[in-house]
Amino acid sequence: MPLRLKKFIGTILIIVLVSVYAIVATTIATLTLSTAPWYVHLLYFLLTGVIWILPAMLIIRWMAGPRNV
C-alpha cells in the first residue's frame, strides 16, 4: 500500500477514534459520575484523557511502518 494512502486512511481512523472515544467517555461520565466527588471526576477524566493515546499510537505506527508494495 502506498505510504500516502496509509497516511490518509490513518488520519481518518484517528479522527473517527477520537470522536467516538470522546462521545463514549463523556456518556459514561454523565451516566455514572453524577453524584461522585470532584476527585473521582478528576481521576476519570485524567485516565480517559490519556487512554485514547494507546490506540492512536498503534494507528500512527501502522501509518509510518514499512511500505508493502
Secondary structure, DSSP 8 states (H G I E B T S, - for coil): --HHHHHHHHHHHHHHHHHHHHHHHHHHHHHH-TTS-HHHHHHHHHHHHHHTHHHHHHHHHHHHS----
